[in-house]
Every structure is written in C-alpha cells, then in structure tokens.
C-alpha cells in the first residue's frame, strides 16, 4: 500500500511540475528582441519644438488594402513618436479621391474619416497633386478644408525629401 501511495504522489508531483512549466511558457508573452541602433537616444527636445523625425508617404492608389496599410503605418508612427514626428502625405492619381469633398471614386468610410482625423487631430499634412486635380477638373473648392496643394505631386515628394523628409514606400 505504501508503494502505491508513493507512486501516486510521485506521479502527482511530476504532473504538477510539468503543468507549471507549460503554464508559464504559455502565459509568457512573445517579445521581440530590441535592435540597438533603433533605440531612440535621449533628446533635449521640448514639446512644441520642431519634430526630430520627418516622414512623407505617396498615396497614389485607389486600392483599399494599400490605403489602409499606409494609414496604419501613419498611426504606428504617431504612436511611437507622438508630436516628435512630422508626417506629410502626397496624394497623386487615384489616391487623390480621399481629399475630395465628393470623391469620383468610392472611398471606404473609415478611410475617409481616418484621413480627416490624422489631419485635424495629429497635424498630418495632406498634399493634393495639382496635375491630378486638373485632369479630374477639380478646383480648390472641391477639396476638403485641410488639403494643401502642389502644382506637381512628384515635385512635392522630391522637395519634401530635400527638406529632410524620409519617403516611406508602400
């Protein structure tokens, strides 16, 4: 009888130890390994000072997944850097419709709302290509109030890069 109790006790202890290890590995969260060169060094920047990071996106497709990908990236940049990032988006060709009061191509409601929110709440600049506007026969009055304009969208991309903006490509 004593050997049976010892055996049951031994099995119980082994089972508890195994389950404890399984629980701890299952409950531990997946963590990415930090990349040292991507860690932000301390900054003397005060809120309201010019941003240390500048990014520009080209928004040139009508594809909903493409547009969502760029908007998600903008959101991630704002989450990471807060007001320490300046973001501009140059809308060219089919991407221009997100800046129109009455788009000629369908724009998903959430995309349309997020574009306005990024402009109004986070100071993301939305720059419309003047050449595309001319092609579609749109005037400034056809565009949303936060839209800026460039005669040539591609030139705006280049000039922003010359001013230190990094182009993020999708």
URSULPE-V198239 format. One record per residue. N is the residue number from 1. RES is the residue in one letter. SS is DSSP state (@ for helix, = for strand, . for the rest). PSI is psi in whole degrees, -180 to 180 (999 if undefined). D_FIRST is the distance of its C-alpha to the first C-alpha in Angstrom with 1 decimal. Layout:
BEGIN
n=N res=RES ss=SS psi=PSI d_first=D_FIRST
n=N res=RES ss=SS psi=PSI d_first=D_FIRST
END
This chain:
BEGIN
n=1 res=X ss=. psi=-42 d_first=0.0
n=2 res=X ss=@ psi=-38 d_first=3.8
n=3 res=X ss=@ psi=-33 d_first=5.5
n=4 res=X ss=@ psi=-43 d_first=5.2
n=5 res=X ss=@ psi=-43 d_first=6.4
n=6 res=X ss=@ psi=-42 d_first=8.7
n=7 res=X ss=@ psi=-46 d_first=9.9
n=8 res=X ss=@ psi=-43 d_first=10.7
n=9 res=X ss=@ psi=-42 d_first=12.3
n=10 res=X ss=@ psi=-43 d_first=14.2
n=11 res=X ss=@ psi=-42 d_first=15.5
n=12 res=X ss=@ psi=-45 d_first=16.6
n=13 res=X ss=@ psi=-43 d_first=18.4
n=14 res=X ss=@ psi=-43 d_first=20.0
n=15 res=X ss=@ psi=-43 d_first=21.1
n=16 res=X ss=@ psi=-42 d_first=22.6
n=17 res=X ss=@ psi=-43 d_first=24.4
n=18 res=X ss=@ psi=-47 d_first=25.8
n=19 res=X ss=@ psi=-36 d_first=27.0
n=20 res=X ss=@ psi=-43 d_first=28.5
n=21 res=X ss=@ psi=-41 d_first=30.5
n=22 res=X ss=@ psi=-43 d_first=31.6
n=23 res=X ss=@ psi=-42 d_first=32.7
n=24 res=X ss=@ psi=-35 d_first=34.7
n=25 res=X ss=@ psi=-32 d_first=36.5
n=26 res=X ss=@ psi=-34 d_first=37.2
n=27 res=X ss=@ psi=-16 d_first=38.5
n=28 res=X ss=. psi=136 d_first=40.7
n=29 res=X ss=. psi=149 d_first=44.2
n=30 res=X ss=. psi=133 d_first=46.2
n=31 res=X ss=. psi=137 d_first=48.8
n=32 res=X ss=. psi=148 d_first=51.9
n=33 res=X ss=. psi=126 d_first=52.8
n=34 res=X ss=. psi=144 d_first=56.0
n=35 res=X ss=. psi=113 d_first=59.1
n=36 res=X ss=@ psi=-43 d_first=60.8
n=37 res=X ss=@ psi=-10 d_first=64.4
n=38 res=X ss=@ psi=-1 d_first=63.8
n=39 res=X ss=. psi=132 d_first=62.8
n=40 res=X ss=. psi=127 d_first=65.7
n=41 res=X ss=. psi=161 d_first=67.2
n=42 res=X ss=. psi=147 d_first=68.2
n=43 res=X ss=. psi=146 d_first=71.3
n=44 res=X ss=. psi=8 d_first=74.2
n=45 res=X ss=. psi=137 d_first=74.9
n=46 res=X ss=. psi=153 d_first=75.4
n=47 res=X ss=. psi=135 d_first=74.9
n=48 res=X ss=. psi=-19 d_first=78.2
n=49 res=X ss=. psi=160 d_first=79.0
n=50 res=X ss=. psi=145 d_first=79.6
n=51 res=X ss=. psi=143 d_first=76.5
n=52 res=X ss=. psi=-18 d_first=75.3
n=53 res=X ss== psi=139 d_first=74.0
n=54 res=X ss== psi=130 d_first=76.2
n=55 res=X ss== psi=144 d_first=75.2
n=56 res=X ss== psi=137 d_first=77.3
n=57 res=X ss== psi=146 d_first=76.1
n=58 res=X ss== psi=126 d_first=78.2
n=59 res=X ss== psi=86 d_first=77.6
n=60 res=X ss=. psi=17 d_first=79.4
n=61 res=X ss=. psi=155 d_first=77.5
n=62 res=X ss=. psi=-12 d_first=77.1
n=63 res=X ss=. psi=126 d_first=73.6
n=64 res=X ss=@ psi=-41 d_first=71.1
n=65 res=X ss=@ psi=-41 d_first=68.2
n=66 res=X ss=@ psi=-50 d_first=70.5
n=67 res=X ss=@ psi=-42 d_first=71.7
n=68 res=X ss=@ psi=-39 d_first=68.2
n=69 res=X ss=@ psi=-44 d_first=67.2
n=70 res=X ss=@ psi=-45 d_first=70.0
n=71 res=X ss=@ psi=-38 d_first=69.5
n=72 res=X ss=@ psi=-37 d_first=65.8
n=73 res=X ss=@ psi=-43 d_first=66.8
n=74 res=X ss=@ psi=-44 d_first=69.4
n=75 res=X ss=@ psi=-43 d_first=66.7
n=76 res=X ss=@ psi=-39 d_first=64.4
n=77 res=X ss=@ psi=-42 d_first=67.2
n=78 res=X ss=@ psi=-40 d_first=68.0
n=79 res=X ss=@ psi=-41 d_first=64.4
n=80 res=X ss=@ psi=-44 d_first=64.2
n=81 res=X ss=@ psi=-11 d_first=67.6
n=82 res=X ss=@ psi=-130 d_first=68.7
n=83 res=X ss=@ psi=11 d_first=72.4
n=84 res=X ss=@ psi=23 d_first=72.4
n=85 res=X ss== psi=135 d_first=73.1
n=86 res=X ss== psi=126 d_first=76.3
n=87 res=X ss== psi=134 d_first=75.9
n=88 res=X ss== psi=147 d_first=78.7
n=89 res=X ss== psi=125 d_first=78.5
n=90 res=X ss== psi=116 d_first=81.5
n=91 res=X ss== psi=120 d_first=81.7
n=92 res=X ss=. psi=147 d_first=83.6
n=93 res=X ss=@ psi=-134 d_first=84.4
n=94 res=X ss=@ psi=-19 d_first=81.9
n=95 res=X ss=@ psi=-16 d_first=79.8
n=96 res=X ss=@ psi=-25 d_first=82.8
n=97 res=X ss=@ psi=-24 d_first=82.1
n=98 res=X ss=@ psi=-16 d_first=79.4
n=99 res=X ss=@ psi=-2 d_first=82.3
n=100 res=X ss== psi=145 d_first=84.6
n=101 res=X ss=. psi=-38 d_first=85.1
n=102 res=X ss=. psi=86 d_first=85.3
n=103 res=X ss=. psi=144 d_first=83.6
n=104 res=X ss=. psi=-16 d_first=85.2
n=105 res=X ss=. psi=149 d_first=81.8
n=106 res=X ss=. psi=134 d_first=78.7
n=107 res=X ss=. psi=130 d_first=76.6
n=108 res=X ss=. psi=139 d_first=73.1
n=109 res=X ss=@ psi=-45 d_first=73.2
n=110 res=X ss=@ psi=-39 d_first=70.3
n=111 res=X ss=@ psi=-47 d_first=72.1
n=112 res=X ss=@ psi=-43 d_first=75.3
n=113 res=X ss=@ psi=-41 d_first=73.7
n=114 res=X ss=@ psi=-39 d_first=71.8
n=115 res=X ss=@ psi=-48 d_first=75.0
n=116 res=X ss=@ psi=-42 d_first=76.8
n=117 res=X ss=@ psi=-44 d_first=73.8
n=118 res=X ss=@ psi=-39 d_first=73.7
n=119 res=X ss=@ psi=-50 d_first=77.5
n=120 res=X ss=@ psi=-36 d_first=77.7
n=121 res=X ss=@ psi=-24 d_first=74.5
n=122 res=X ss=@ psi=10 d_first=74.0
n=123 res=X ss=. psi=30 d_first=77.6
n=124 res=X ss=. psi=128 d_first=76.9
n=125 res=X ss== psi=132 d_first=80.3
n=126 res=X ss== psi=113 d_first=81.0
n=127 res=X ss== psi=121 d_first=84.1
n=128 res=X ss== psi=141 d_first=85.8
n=129 res=X ss== psi=119 d_first=87.7
n=130 res=X ss=@ psi=-37 d_first=91.4
n=131 res=X ss=@ psi=-42 d_first=92.1
n=132 res=X ss=@ psi=-40 d_first=89.4
n=133 res=X ss=@ psi=-43 d_first=90.8
n=134 res=X ss=@ psi=-43 d_first=94.3
n=135 res=X ss=@ psi=-41 d_first=93.0
n=136 res=X ss=@ psi=-10 d_first=91.4
n=137 res=X ss=. psi=45 d_first=94.4
n=138 res=X ss=. psi=145 d_first=92.5
n=139 res=X ss=. psi=173 d_first=94.1
n=140 res=X ss=@ psi=-35 d_first=92.6
n=141 res=X ss=@ psi=-16 d_first=92.6
n=142 res=X ss=@ psi=-10 d_first=90.2
n=143 res=X ss== psi=157 d_first=87.5
n=144 res=X ss=. psi=152 d_first=84.9
n=145 res=X ss=. psi=-26 d_first=86.1
n=146 res=X ss=. psi=-8 d_first=83.8
n=147 res=X ss== psi=137 d_first=84.9
n=148 res=X ss== psi=170 d_first=86.9
n=149 res=X ss== psi=144 d_first=89.2
n=150 res=X ss== psi=140 d_first=90.1
n=151 res=X ss=. psi=-43 d_first=93.0
n=152 res=X ss=. psi=117 d_first=90.8
n=153 res=X ss=@ psi=-43 d_first=87.0
n=154 res=X ss=@ psi=-37 d_first=86.5
n=155 res=X ss=@ psi=-37 d_first=88.9
n=156 res=X ss=@ psi=-42 d_first=86.9
n=157 res=X ss=@ psi=-47 d_first=83.7
n=158 res=X ss=@ psi=-46 d_first=85.6
n=159 res=X ss=@ psi=-38 d_first=87.2
n=160 res=X ss=@ psi=-39 d_first=83.9
n=161 res=X ss=@ psi=-38 d_first=82.4
n=162 res=X ss=@ psi=-26 d_first=85.5
n=163 res=X ss=. psi=7 d_first=84.7
n=164 res=X ss=. psi=2 d_first=81.2
n=165 res=X ss=. psi=140 d_first=79.2
n=166 res=X ss== psi=127 d_first=76.6
n=167 res=X ss== psi=125 d_first=76.6
n=168 res=X ss== psi=121 d_first=73.2
n=169 res=X ss=. psi=138 d_first=73.4
n=170 res=X ss=. psi=999 d_first=71.6
END
